[in-house]
Amino acid sequence: MAKCMSNAVSKRATLLVAAMASFLVPFMGSSVNIALPTIGKEFTMDAVLLGWVATSYLLAAAVFLVPFGRLADIYGRKKIFSYGMLIFTVSSLLSAVSPSVMALISFRILQGIGSAMIFGTGIAILTSVYPAQERGKALGINVAAVYLGLSLGPFLGGFLTQYLGWRSIFFINVPLGLIVIALVFWKLKGEWLEAKGEKFDLIGSLLYGASLVAIMYGFSLLPAMLGAWLILLGALGIVAFVKWQMKIKSPLLNMRLFSKNKVFAFSNLAALVNYSATFAVGFLLSLHLQYLKGFPPQTAGLILVSQPTVQAILSPFAGRLSDRIEPRIVASIGMALTCIGLTLLSFINEKTTLPFIVGGLILLGFGFAFFSSPNTNAVMGSVEKKFYGVASATLGTMRLTGQMLSMGVVMLIFAVYIGRVQITAEYYPLLLQSEQVALLIFAILCFGGIFASLARGRLHSSR
């Protein structure tokens, strides 16, 4: 009886630690975006350099996620998670006191590395602690925390920037990070290292990282030719990485997880499509509400909160539902709802009413909630214990890569329709056209994503 109670406390403590970390990391990533104009003004930065304050963080996190997921499987998930939390907290403090733009970008890279260590292990630890029949609920709560951080970041970041300055966004992470570190050492007992003794693939890590940097940096340079060449080089690097992984004994990423595991492969593809189609929606609507509707940043942020509120409420329910019903069914319904929401919002114009926009956001909130928790459950439930770290990190990489692609699509459309100019009243019609095209492309992406989600096959039957 006492052991059961101890296990229950341990599970709750693990969920609390994972959820707090899962809130902190995306909150940091998304709240900085709202402060970029203020940061640019203080350091007199050009637009490209300003973009790297946000991009450097995402890129570092994406590059290091899978390698740290593998290291966690070999050397211990709690150990990598703890170090990641420490690096994230220290880099937040250093970012807050940055004396120059290059120092800030350097500390943002460090922060991205810490984030990779946290996201590469958090879900894996949760999956290790919770049995299969309870996993969906726990992952649902964790996904709710991710979405809260990701979506509330711009609103809370705007509030902090307006009243306390941009450095306060970084300062606020320090005490929160210290609380998580204290909880890890106080409440999390034991260690999880199912791949102990196996070798770490350094060559694969370098090849993987360099390819990802080439692709993402290339995407940020489009439509310039150098961008296209870098993307091609990165794609060839990924092909070389896959061939290398299939050749060595202890690969960084076990390709059999993709080639032999249909559920894992298609669930990750569905996640990539979903994030590619949805991440930039908040950015687009933020511009629409502030430029075309004339709302101040805080009001625009308050309107955008309608979406994460629905997500946060429904994610745990959707997770529990995927414990009883096939995750592919629940996730595919979520993808379909997201597709409908994006299609409706693609008809947006200068006369679109506020209730219509809020209605579209609420529908997206339903779609996101019903997709993410069941999809995460499907990914983690489709692999053996010793692959939890790599599976968690792969899913995280899909998320980050999707976010980068989503913003890349928007920036490419802006470059074609508006050009590299400041958005003033004369450019509002072109801004509106860009929004409509981007949202329509995202809706088409999501439509394709429904089939990727349905194609994954059954999960529960294998349990």
SEMIDREN-71616 format. One record per residue (C-alpha): residue number from 1; chain; x, y, z. Coordinates in steps of 0.05 Angstrom, whole numbers, plus 5000, padded with zeros to 4 digits. Example, Ala and Ser with C-alpha at 12.3 -4.5 7.8 and 13.67 -1.06 7.14 Angstrom:
2
+-----+-------+------+------+------+
|   n | chain |    u |    v |    w |
+-----+-------+------+------+------+
|   1 |     A | 5246 | 4910 | 5156 |
|   2 |     A | 5273 | 4979 | 5143 |
+-----+-------+------+------+------+
//
This chain:
463
+-----+-------+------+------+------+
|   n | chain |    u |    v |    w |
+-----+-------+------+------+------+
|   1 |     A | 5000 | 5000 | 5000 |
|   2 |     A | 5056 | 5048 | 5020 |
|   3 |     A | 5093 | 5030 | 4956 |
|   4 |     A | 5031 | 5046 | 4914 |
|   5 |     A | 5025 | 5114 | 4949 |
|   6 |     A | 5100 | 5126 | 4938 |
|   7 |     A | 5092 | 5109 | 4864 |
|   8 |     A | 5032 | 5156 | 4858 |
|   9 |     A | 5072 | 5213 | 4891 |
|  10 |     A | 5132 | 5198 | 4845 |
|  11 |     A | 5087 | 5200 | 4783 |
|  12 |     A | 5054 | 5266 | 4804 |
|  13 |     A | 5123 | 5297 | 4819 |
|  14 |     A | 5150 | 5274 | 4752 |
|  15 |     A | 5089 | 5302 | 4716 |
|  16 |     A | 5096 | 5369 | 4754 |
|  17 |     A | 5170 | 5374 | 4736 |
|  18 |     A | 5158 | 5355 | 4663 |
|  19 |     A | 5098 | 5402 | 4656 |
|  20 |     A | 5136 | 5462 | 4687 |
|  21 |     A | 5196 | 5450 | 4641 |
|  22 |     A | 5148 | 5440 | 4581 |
|  23 |     A | 5116 | 5508 | 4597 |
|  24 |     A | 5181 | 5545 | 4608 |
|  25 |     A | 5218 | 5527 | 4544 |
|  26 |     A | 5165 | 5545 | 4492 |
|  27 |     A | 5144 | 5606 | 4534 |
|  28 |     A | 5215 | 5632 | 4528 |
|  29 |     A | 5216 | 5618 | 4454 |
|  30 |     A | 5151 | 5652 | 4437 |
|  31 |     A | 5153 | 5711 | 4486 |
|  32 |     A | 5219 | 5736 | 4458 |
|  33 |     A | 5186 | 5747 | 4389 |
|  34 |     A | 5141 | 5802 | 4417 |
|  35 |     A | 5201 | 5838 | 4447 |
|  36 |     A | 5243 | 5837 | 4383 |
|  37 |     A | 5227 | 5909 | 4361 |
|  38 |     A | 5248 | 5935 | 4430 |
|  39 |     A | 5312 | 5893 | 4430 |
|  40 |     A | 5328 | 5917 | 4359 |
|  41 |     A | 5319 | 5990 | 4380 |
|  42 |     A | 5366 | 5983 | 4440 |
|  43 |     A | 5421 | 5949 | 4400 |
|  44 |     A | 5406 | 5986 | 4334 |
|  45 |     A | 5400 | 5920 | 4296 |
|  46 |     A | 5382 | 5908 | 4223 |
|  47 |     A | 5324 | 5861 | 4206 |
|  48 |     A | 5367 | 5801 | 4189 |
|  49 |     A | 5407 | 5805 | 4254 |
|  50 |     A | 5342 | 5815 | 4292 |
|  51 |     A | 5313 | 5752 | 4261 |
|  52 |     A | 5373 | 5712 | 4286 |
|  53 |     A | 5356 | 5729 | 4359 |
|  54 |     A | 5295 | 5684 | 4349 |
|  55 |     A | 5324 | 5636 | 4297 |
|  56 |     A | 5389 | 5620 | 4334 |
|  57 |     A | 5349 | 5591 | 4392 |
|  58 |     A | 5304 | 5547 | 4348 |
|  59 |     A | 5362 | 5524 | 4306 |
|  60 |     A | 5407 | 5504 | 4365 |
|  61 |     A | 5349 | 5466 | 4397 |
|  62 |     A | 5333 | 5429 | 4332 |
|  63 |     A | 5406 | 5410 | 4319 |
|  64 |     A | 5418 | 5382 | 4389 |
|  65 |     A | 5351 | 5348 | 4404 |
|  66 |     A | 5365 | 5279 | 4374 |
|  67 |     A | 5438 | 5274 | 4398 |
|  68 |     A | 5418 | 5291 | 4469 |
|  69 |     A | 5359 | 5243 | 4465 |
|  70 |     A | 5409 | 5188 | 4448 |
|  71 |     A | 5459 | 5210 | 4502 |
|  72 |     A | 5402 | 5208 | 4553 |
|  73 |     A | 5385 | 5137 | 4534 |
|  74 |     A | 5458 | 5117 | 4544 |
|  75 |     A | 5479 | 5159 | 4605 |
|  76 |     A | 5413 | 5174 | 4640 |
|  77 |     A | 5352 | 5216 | 4625 |
|  78 |     A | 5348 | 5250 | 4692 |
|  79 |     A | 5421 | 5270 | 4687 |
|  80 |     A | 5414 | 5302 | 4618 |
|  81 |     A | 5348 | 5335 | 4639 |
|  82 |     A | 5380 | 5365 | 4701 |
|  83 |     A | 5440 | 5392 | 4663 |
|  84 |     A | 5393 | 5420 | 4610 |
|  85 |     A | 5351 | 5456 | 4662 |
|  86 |     A | 5415 | 5485 | 4693 |
|  87 |     A | 5442 | 5509 | 4625 |
|  88 |     A | 5373 | 5538 | 4607 |
|  89 |     A | 5369 | 5576 | 4674 |
|  90 |     A | 5440 | 5603 | 4671 |
|  91 |     A | 5434 | 5624 | 4598 |
|  92 |     A | 5368 | 5660 | 4615 |
|  93 |     A | 5406 | 5701 | 4667 |
|  94 |     A | 5463 | 5715 | 4619 |
|  95 |     A | 5414 | 5736 | 4564 |
|  96 |     A | 5380 | 5784 | 4612 |
|  97 |     A | 5446 | 5821 | 4624 |
|  98 |     A | 5473 | 5817 | 4552 |
|  99 |     A | 5517 | 5877 | 4537 |
| 100 |     A | 5514 | 5869 | 4461 |
| 101 |     A | 5474 | 5836 | 4405 |
| 102 |     A | 5528 | 5783 | 4391 |
| 103 |     A | 5529 | 5765 | 4465 |
| 104 |     A | 5453 | 5759 | 4465 |
| 105 |     A | 5454 | 5713 | 4403 |
| 106 |     A | 5509 | 5671 | 4435 |
| 107 |     A | 5469 | 5662 | 4499 |
| 108 |     A | 5407 | 5646 | 4458 |
| 109 |     A | 5446 | 5589 | 4425 |
| 110 |     A | 5465 | 5565 | 4494 |
| 111 |     A | 5392 | 5570 | 4515 |
| 112 |     A | 5372 | 5529 | 4454 |
| 113 |     A | 5421 | 5474 | 4474 |
| 114 |     A | 5391 | 5473 | 4544 |
| 115 |     A | 5322 | 5469 | 4514 |
| 116 |     A | 5343 | 5409 | 4470 |
| 117 |     A | 5368 | 5372 | 4533 |
| 118 |     A | 5301 | 5385 | 4567 |
| 119 |     A | 5255 | 5368 | 4509 |
| 120 |     A | 5298 | 5308 | 4489 |
| 121 |     A | 5286 | 5276 | 4557 |
| 122 |     A | 5222 | 5304 | 4589 |
| 123 |     A | 5171 | 5263 | 4550 |
| 124 |     A | 5217 | 5202 | 4554 |
| 125 |     A | 5218 | 5206 | 4630 |
| 126 |     A | 5142 | 5214 | 4633 |
| 127 |     A | 5134 | 5154 | 4587 |
| 128 |     A | 5181 | 5113 | 4631 |
| 129 |     A | 5143 | 5130 | 4695 |
| 130 |     A | 5071 | 5123 | 4670 |
| 131 |     A | 5042 | 5055 | 4649 |
| 132 |     A | 5011 | 5049 | 4579 |
| 133 |     A | 4939 | 5055 | 4604 |
| 134 |     A | 4953 | 5122 | 4640 |
| 135 |     A | 5003 | 5151 | 4591 |
| 136 |     A | 4955 | 5189 | 4547 |
| 137 |     A | 4928 | 5229 | 4606 |
| 138 |     A | 4999 | 5248 | 4629 |
| 139 |     A | 5021 | 5266 | 4559 |
| 140 |     A | 4957 | 5307 | 4550 |
| 141 |     A | 4973 | 5349 | 4612 |
| 142 |     A | 5045 | 5357 | 4586 |
| 143 |     A | 5021 | 5378 | 4517 |
| 144 |     A | 4973 | 5429 | 4550 |
| 145 |     A | 5034 | 5458 | 4586 |
| 146 |     A | 5073 | 5463 | 4520 |
| 147 |     A | 5015 | 5498 | 4485 |
| 148 |     A | 5004 | 5546 | 4543 |
| 149 |     A | 5077 | 5566 | 4541 |
| 150 |     A | 5079 | 5571 | 4465 |
| 151 |     A | 5015 | 5611 | 4459 |
| 152 |     A | 5014 | 5653 | 4522 |
| 153 |     A | 5086 | 5675 | 4510 |
| 154 |     A | 5070 | 5733 | 4462 |
| 155 |     A | 5015 | 5761 | 4507 |
| 156 |     A | 5054 | 5755 | 4573 |
| 157 |     A | 5118 | 5775 | 4537 |
| 158 |     A | 5084 | 5837 | 4511 |
| 159 |     A | 5060 | 5855 | 4581 |
| 160 |     A | 5129 | 5846 | 4612 |
| 161 |     A | 5164 | 5884 | 4556 |
| 162 |     A | 5115 | 5942 | 4560 |
| 163 |     A | 5120 | 5951 | 4636 |
| 164 |     A | 5187 | 5921 | 4658 |
| 165 |     A | 5230 | 5921 | 4595 |
| 166 |     A | 5252 | 5863 | 4549 |
| 167 |     A | 5304 | 5838 | 4598 |
| 168 |     A | 5249 | 5819 | 4647 |
| 169 |     A | 5227 | 5763 | 4600 |
| 170 |     A | 5294 | 5729 | 4611 |
| 171 |     A | 5298 | 5746 | 4686 |
| 172 |     A | 5230 | 5714 | 4701 |
| 173 |     A | 5256 | 5646 | 4676 |
| 174 |     A | 5311 | 5645 | 4729 |
| 175 |     A | 5269 | 5633 | 4793 |
| 176 |     A | 5222 | 5586 | 4754 |
| 177 |     A | 5282 | 5546 | 4729 |
| 178 |     A | 5312 | 5541 | 4799 |
| 179 |     A | 5245 | 5514 | 4825 |
| 180 |     A | 5246 | 5459 | 4772 |
| 181 |     A | 5319 | 5441 | 4789 |
| 182 |     A | 5301 | 5437 | 4863 |
| 183 |     A | 5242 | 5392 | 4848 |
| 184 |     A | 5285 | 5346 | 4805 |
| 185 |     A | 5335 | 5334 | 4862 |
| 186 |     A | 5282 | 5332 | 4917 |
| 187 |     A | 5227 | 5290 | 4885 |
| 188 |     A | 5254 | 5251 | 4825 |
| 189 |     A | 5285 | 5187 | 4850 |
| 190 |     A | 5322 | 5136 | 4808 |
| 191 |     A | 5348 | 5140 | 4737 |
| 192 |     A | 5327 | 5116 | 4668 |
| 193 |     A | 5381 | 5091 | 4619 |
| 194 |     A | 5355 | 5034 | 4577 |
| 195 |     A | 5413 | 5038 | 4526 |
| 196 |     A | 5469 | 5037 | 4578 |
| 197 |     A | 5536 | 5014 | 4551 |
| 198 |     A | 5520 | 5028 | 4477 |
| 199 |     A | 5565 | 5074 | 4436 |
| 200 |     A | 5549 | 5146 | 4418 |
| 201 |     A | 5552 | 5163 | 4343 |
| 202 |     A | 5593 | 5227 | 4339 |
| 203 |     A | 5601 | 5226 | 4263 |
| 204 |     A | 5526 | 5218 | 4254 |
| 205 |     A | 5513 | 5276 | 4303 |
| 206 |     A | 5559 | 5323 | 4265 |
| 207 |     A | 5530 | 5303 | 4197 |
| 208 |     A | 5459 | 5310 | 4224 |
| 209 |     A | 5472 | 5378 | 4256 |
| 210 |     A | 5508 | 5408 | 4196 |
| 211 |     A | 5452 | 5384 | 4149 |
| 212 |     A | 5398 | 5415 | 4192 |
| 213 |     A | 5436 | 5481 | 4198 |
| 214 |     A | 5445 | 5483 | 4122 |
| 215 |     A | 5370 | 5470 | 4109 |
| 216 |     A | 5344 | 5519 | 4161 |
| 217 |     A | 5394 | 5574 | 4145 |
| 218 |     A | 5381 | 5563 | 4071 |
| 219 |     A | 5306 | 5570 | 4083 |
| 220 |     A | 5317 | 5637 | 4118 |
| 221 |     A | 5355 | 5663 | 4056 |
| 222 |     A | 5301 | 5646 | 4005 |
| 223 |     A | 5284 | 5667 | 3952 |
| 224 |     A | 5359 | 5681 | 3940 |
| 225 |     A | 5396 | 5626 | 3902 |
| 226 |     A | 5446 | 5615 | 3959 |
| 227 |     A | 5386 | 5593 | 4001 |
| 228 |     A | 5365 | 5541 | 3949 |
| 229 |     A | 5437 | 5514 | 3944 |
| 230 |     A | 5443 | 5508 | 4020 |
| 231 |     A | 5376 | 5471 | 4024 |
| 232 |     A | 5400 | 5423 | 3969 |
| 233 |     A | 5466 | 5413 | 4006 |
| 234 |     A | 5429 | 5400 | 4071 |
| 235 |     A | 5382 | 5351 | 4037 |
| 236 |     A | 5442 | 5312 | 4009 |
| 237 |     A | 5472 | 5313 | 4079 |
| 238 |     A | 5408 | 5282 | 4107 |
| 239 |     A | 5411 | 5227 | 4054 |
| 240 |     A | 5484 | 5214 | 4074 |
| 241 |     A | 5464 | 5214 | 4147 |
| 242 |     A | 5409 | 5162 | 4135 |
| 243 |     A | 5458 | 5117 | 4097 |
| 244 |     A | 5509 | 5123 | 4153 |
| 245 |     A | 5457 | 5106 | 4205 |
| 246 |     A | 5438 | 5043 | 4168 |
| 247 |     A | 5511 | 5021 | 4165 |
| 248 |     A | 5536 | 5029 | 4237 |
| 249 |     A | 5522 | 4984 | 4297 |
| 250 |     A | 5500 | 5037 | 4348 |
| 251 |     A | 5465 | 5091 | 4307 |
| 252 |     A | 5444 | 5159 | 4332 |
| 253 |     A | 5375 | 5147 | 4303 |
| 254 |     A | 5352 | 5076 | 4291 |
| 255 |     A | 5325 | 5078 | 4220 |
| 256 |     A | 5286 | 5014 | 4233 |
| 257 |     A | 5241 | 5058 | 4276 |
| 258 |     A | 5219 | 5090 | 4210 |
| 259 |     A | 5227 | 5033 | 4160 |
| 260 |     A | 5197 | 4977 | 4204 |
| 261 |     A | 5151 | 5018 | 4248 |
| 262 |     A | 5093 | 5048 | 4208 |
| 263 |     A | 5060 | 5080 | 4269 |
| 264 |     A | 5125 | 5116 | 4289 |
| 265 |     A | 5141 | 5140 | 4218 |
| 266 |     A | 5072 | 5167 | 4200 |
| 267 |     A | 5060 | 5197 | 4270 |
| 268 |     A | 5124 | 5238 | 4263 |
| 269 |     A | 5106 | 5258 | 4192 |
| 270 |     A | 5037 | 5280 | 4217 |
| 271 |     A | 5071 | 5322 | 4272 |
| 272 |     A | 5117 | 5355 | 4221 |
| 273 |     A | 5057 | 5373 | 4176 |
| 274 |     A | 5016 | 5398 | 4235 |
| 275 |     A | 5070 | 5445 | 4262 |
| 276 |     A | 5088 | 5469 | 4192 |
| 277 |     A | 5015 | 5487 | 4180 |
| 278 |     A | 5000 | 5520 | 4246 |
| 279 |     A | 5059 | 5553 | 4281 |
| 280 |     A | 5058 | 5618 | 4240 |
| 281 |     A | 4982 | 5628 | 4248 |
| 282 |     A | 4990 | 5666 | 4313 |
| 283 |     A | 5043 | 5710 | 4281 |
| 284 |     A | 4998 | 5725 | 4221 |
| 285 |     A | 4936 | 5740 | 4263 |
| 286 |     A | 4978 | 5783 | 4310 |
| 287 |     A | 4998 | 5827 | 4250 |
| 288 |     A | 4926 | 5827 | 4224 |
| 289 |     A | 4897 | 5849 | 4291 |
| 290 |     A | 4949 | 5903 | 4302 |
| 291 |     A | 4957 | 5931 | 4232 |
| 292 |     A | 4890 | 5920 | 4198 |
| 293 |     A | 4844 | 5922 | 4259 |
| 294 |     A | 4885 | 5974 | 4297 |
| 295 |     A | 4886 | 5938 | 4364 |
| 296 |     A | 4944 | 5951 | 4414 |
| 297 |     A | 4991 | 5892 | 4427 |
| 298 |     A | 4960 | 5873 | 4494 |
| 299 |     A | 4889 | 5871 | 4465 |
| 300 |     A | 4913 | 5830 | 4405 |
| 301 |     A | 4947 | 5783 | 4454 |
| 302 |     A | 4883 | 5776 | 4495 |
| 303 |     A | 4844 | 5757 | 4432 |
| 304 |     A | 4896 | 5705 | 4412 |
| 305 |     A | 4892 | 5673 | 4482 |
| 306 |     A | 4824 | 5643 | 4462 |
| 307 |     A | 4861 | 5589 | 4423 |
| 308 |     A | 4910 | 5564 | 4478 |
| 309 |     A | 4855 | 5566 | 4530 |
| 310 |     A | 4815 | 5515 | 4490 |
| 311 |     A | 4878 | 5474 | 4478 |
| 312 |     A | 4898 | 5473 | 4551 |
| 313 |     A | 4828 | 5452 | 4573 |
| 314 |     A | 4819 | 5397 | 4521 |
| 315 |     A | 4889 | 5368 | 4514 |
| 316 |     A | 4885 | 5324 | 4578 |
| 317 |     A | 4816 | 5299 | 4556 |
| 318 |     A | 4841 | 5283 | 4486 |
| 319 |     A | 4901 | 5246 | 4517 |
| 320 |     A | 4855 | 5204 | 4560 |
| 321 |     A | 4810 | 5190 | 4500 |
| 322 |     A | 4870 | 5163 | 4462 |
| 323 |     A | 4882 | 5113 | 4518 |
| 324 |     A | 4814 | 5082 | 4501 |
| 325 |     A | 4805 | 5097 | 4426 |
| 326 |     A | 4857 | 5088 | 4371 |
| 327 |     A | 4904 | 5150 | 4374 |
| 328 |     A | 4903 | 5154 | 4298 |
| 329 |     A | 4828 | 5165 | 4298 |
| 330 |     A | 4829 | 5220 | 4352 |
| 331 |     A | 4891 | 5253 | 4321 |
| 332 |     A | 4861 | 5251 | 4250 |
| 333 |     A | 4797 | 5284 | 4275 |
| 334 |     A | 4841 | 5338 | 4306 |
| 335 |     A | 4879 | 5348 | 4240 |
| 336 |     A | 4812 | 5353 | 4203 |
| 337 |     A | 4786 | 5406 | 4252 |
| 338 |     A | 4851 | 5445 | 4243 |
| 339 |     A | 4843 | 5441 | 4168 |
| 340 |     A | 4771 | 5469 | 4172 |
| 341 |     A | 4794 | 5525 | 4219 |
| 342 |     A | 4851 | 5545 | 4173 |
| 343 |     A | 4805 | 5543 | 4112 |
| 344 |     A | 4755 | 5589 | 4146 |
| 345 |     A | 4810 | 5638 | 4168 |
| 346 |     A | 4838 | 5640 | 4097 |
| 347 |     A | 4775 | 5681 | 4078 |
| 348 |     A | 4797 | 5736 | 4127 |
| 349 |     A | 4794 | 5808 | 4102 |
| 350 |     A | 4793 | 5879 | 4130 |
| 351 |     A | 4718 | 5873 | 4145 |
| 352 |     A | 4721 | 5806 | 4180 |
| 353 |     A | 4687 | 5811 | 4248 |
| 354 |     A | 4721 | 5796 | 4314 |
| 355 |     A | 4672 | 5738 | 4331 |
| 356 |     A | 4691 | 5704 | 4265 |
| 357 |     A | 4766 | 5708 | 4282 |
| 358 |     A | 4755 | 5684 | 4354 |
| 359 |     A | 4711 | 5627 | 4327 |
| 360 |     A | 4766 | 5606 | 4279 |
| 361 |     A | 4817 | 5608 | 4336 |
| 362 |     A | 4772 | 5566 | 4381 |
| 363 |     A | 4764 | 5514 | 4325 |
| 364 |     A | 4840 | 5512 | 4317 |
| 365 |     A | 4845 | 5503 | 4392 |
| 366 |     A | 4799 | 5442 | 4387 |
| 367 |     A | 4840 | 5415 | 4328 |
| 368 |     A | 4908 | 5424 | 4362 |
| 369 |     A | 4884 | 5392 | 4427 |
| 370 |     A | 4854 | 5331 | 4393 |
| 371 |     A | 4916 | 5322 | 4349 |
| 372 |     A | 4977 | 5333 | 4394 |
| 373 |     A | 4964 | 5290 | 4456 |
| 374 |     A | 4940 | 5228 | 4418 |
| 375 |     A | 4996 | 5236 | 4367 |
| 376 |     A | 5049 | 5240 | 4422 |
| 377 |     A | 5017 | 5179 | 4455 |
| 378 |     A | 5021 | 5142 | 4388 |
| 379 |     A | 5095 | 5159 | 4378 |
| 380 |     A | 5116 | 5139 | 4449 |
| 381 |     A | 5071 | 5078 | 4452 |
| 382 |     A | 5099 | 5050 | 4386 |
| 383 |     A | 5172 | 5040 | 4410 |
| 384 |     A | 5209 | 4998 | 4461 |
| 385 |     A | 5232 | 5030 | 4527 |
| 386 |     A | 5304 | 5036 | 4505 |
| 387 |     A | 5283 | 5082 | 4447 |
| 388 |     A | 5240 | 5130 | 4490 |
| 389 |     A | 5294 | 5184 | 4490 |
| 390 |     A | 5307 | 5182 | 4415 |
| 391 |     A | 5231 | 5177 | 4401 |
| 392 |     A | 5217 | 5238 | 4445 |
| 393 |     A | 5275 | 5277 | 4414 |
| 394 |     A | 5253 | 5258 | 4343 |
| 395 |     A | 5183 | 5284 | 4357 |
| 396 |     A | 5213 | 5348 | 4386 |
| 397 |     A | 5255 | 5356 | 4323 |
| 398 |     A | 5192 | 5349 | 4281 |
| 399 |     A | 5161 | 5405 | 4323 |
| 400 |     A | 5220 | 5452 | 4316 |
| 401 |     A | 5231 | 5437 | 4242 |
| 402 |     A | 5157 | 5448 | 4230 |
| 403 |     A | 5160 | 5515 | 4266 |
| 404 |     A | 5219 | 5537 | 4224 |
| 405 |     A | 5185 | 5515 | 4159 |
| 406 |     A | 5120 | 5550 | 4179 |
| 407 |     A | 5156 | 5616 | 4190 |
| 408 |     A | 5197 | 5603 | 4127 |
| 409 |     A | 5134 | 5596 | 4085 |
| 410 |     A | 5107 | 5662 | 4113 |
| 411 |     A | 5173 | 5700 | 4102 |
| 412 |     A | 5177 | 5673 | 4031 |
| 413 |     A | 5106 | 5696 | 4016 |
| 414 |     A | 5120 | 5764 | 4047 |
| 415 |     A | 5183 | 5771 | 4004 |
| 416 |     A | 5143 | 5755 | 3940 |
| 417 |     A | 5081 | 5797 | 3956 |
| 418 |     A | 5106 | 5855 | 3999 |
| 419 |     A | 5181 | 5856 | 3989 |
| 420 |     A | 5234 | 5874 | 4041 |
| 421 |     A | 5201 | 5938 | 4065 |
| 422 |     A | 5171 | 5963 | 4130 |
| 423 |     A | 5096 | 5948 | 4134 |
| 424 |     A | 5060 | 6015 | 4129 |
| 425 |     A | 4987 | 6032 | 4111 |
| 426 |     A | 5001 | 6031 | 4036 |
| 427 |     A | 5023 | 5958 | 4042 |
| 428 |     A | 4962 | 5934 | 4082 |
| 429 |     A | 4926 | 5905 | 4020 |
| 430 |     A | 4989 | 5865 | 4003 |
| 431 |     A | 4995 | 5842 | 4076 |
| 432 |     A | 4923 | 5817 | 4072 |
| 433 |     A | 4937 | 5780 | 4007 |
| 434 |     A | 4998 | 5748 | 4039 |
| 435 |     A | 4957 | 5726 | 4100 |
| 436 |     A | 4903 | 5694 | 4055 |
| 437 |     A | 4954 | 5657 | 4012 |
| 438 |     A | 4993 | 5632 | 4073 |
| 439 |     A | 4931 | 5607 | 4109 |
| 440 |     A | 4906 | 5573 | 4047 |
| 441 |     A | 4973 | 5537 | 4038 |
| 442 |     A | 4971 | 5516 | 4111 |
| 443 |     A | 4899 | 5489 | 4102 |
| 444 |     A | 4922 | 5448 | 4041 |
| 445 |     A | 4981 | 5422 | 4082 |
| 446 |     A | 4935 | 5401 | 4138 |
| 447 |     A | 4888 | 5366 | 4089 |
| 448 |     A | 4947 | 5323 | 4066 |
| 449 |     A | 4965 | 5313 | 4139 |
| 450 |     A | 4898 | 5279 | 4152 |
| 451 |     A | 4919 | 5222 | 4106 |
| 452 |     A | 4989 | 5217 | 4138 |
| 453 |     A | 4954 | 5212 | 4206 |
| 454 |     A | 4904 | 5158 | 4182 |
| 455 |     A | 4959 | 5118 | 4147 |
| 456 |     A | 4997 | 5103 | 4211 |
| 457 |     A | 4959 | 5039 | 4228 |
| 458 |     A | 4935 | 5011 | 4294 |
| 459 |     A | 4970 | 5020 | 4361 |
| 460 |     A | 4925 | 4989 | 4414 |
| 461 |     A | 4922 | 4921 | 4380 |
| 462 |     A | 4997 | 4913 | 4392 |
| 463 |     A | 4993 | 4924 | 4466 |
+-----+-------+------+------+------+
//
